[in-house]
């Protein structure tokens, strides 16, 4: 079990990290689609690790999986 000083130190490190943890995202309401699991909060709705391009969304940086989805949508005449 963690003491309060350790907990406070970890919280401060997480808040100032470029890569916030899933728990930090849950506490701040930043978890995609409102997931309730810390692990799920580290992934985008397509299963891509958010740390790869934090703080931007997959759409903003046009991740490879997002591009593949758009190409598939275009190929099937969905756009």
Buried (B, 14 or more C-beta within 10 A) or exposed (E): EEEEEEEEEBEEEBEEEEEBBBBBBBBEEEBBEEBEEBEBBBBBEEEBEBEEBBEEBBEEEEBEEBEEBBEEEEEEEEE
